[in-house]
Each structure stands twice: as C-alpha cells, then as structure tokens.
Amino acid sequence: MVRALRQAKKLGLRELARRAELDPGYLSRLERGLIRDAGDRQVQRVAAALHVPVDVITEETP
C-alpha cells in the first residue's frame, strides 16, 4: 500500500524517506512487506509524509 501511495503522489523512495525521517532501506523493506510489525511512530511518519490517515497505510489488502 505504501508503494502505491508513494507512486500515486509521484514521490521517489528517497524523497519519501527524507520527508518521513526514515532510512530509505527501512522504507524499501516496509514497502516490500518484509517488515510485518512496523512501529507506530514509523507508520505515523510515513502517513504524515504522504498526507493520508494512518489507517490507509495499515489496512490489509487481499
């Protein structure tokens, strides 16, 4: 979900990582589903950087 939102907003991975104050490698792993239990703070940062509610980021896709 994060990757789709990022791409829809025409942001690069490094730019989103910069805006969310996260490591680009961490964000990449999060996008690829390699991090299952991301911390609340990290999710809040990504949501804020994308200007979306947290629940949009955390909802499961079928």
N, C-alpha and C positions, 0 to 999 in steps of 0.2 A: 504494500500500500504506500509506503514512504517513497519508493522509487517512482511510482506512477504520479503521485502528487508533485514530487520534485520536477519531473519531466513536464508535467502539465503547466507548471509555473516557469518553465524554461530556465531552470537553475542547474548548474553543474554540481557534481558531488562535492567538490572542494568549496564552492561558494556556500552551499547549504551547511556544510560542516563549519565553515567560518562563522556564519550567522548564528548557528546553534552552539557555538563554542565547544565543538566536539572534534575529536580526531577523525580525519577522513577515513582511516582504516576501520574505525569502530562503526562509523555510519555505513560504510560499504557492507560490513558484516551484518548490520541491522537490516539493511535493505534486502540482502540475500537470504534472510531468515536463519542466519547462523547464531544469532543471539535471540534466544526464546524469551528470556525474562529480563528485558531492558529495565533499568531503574526508572522510577517515576520522574526523577529530575531530568534524565536524558530525554525521555519521551516528551516531557513538557517543553524542553528546549527546542526539540525538533518541531513540535506542533506550533510553537510561537514563531519560529523562523519561517514556517510555511503559512502562517496566518490561518490555521484551522483549529477546531476544537480537538482536545486530546482524544476524545472517543473516536474521531475519524481515523486516527493513527492506530488505535488499539483494537479496532473491530476486526474480527476474523473474516477472511474471505474464503468462500467454499472451494 
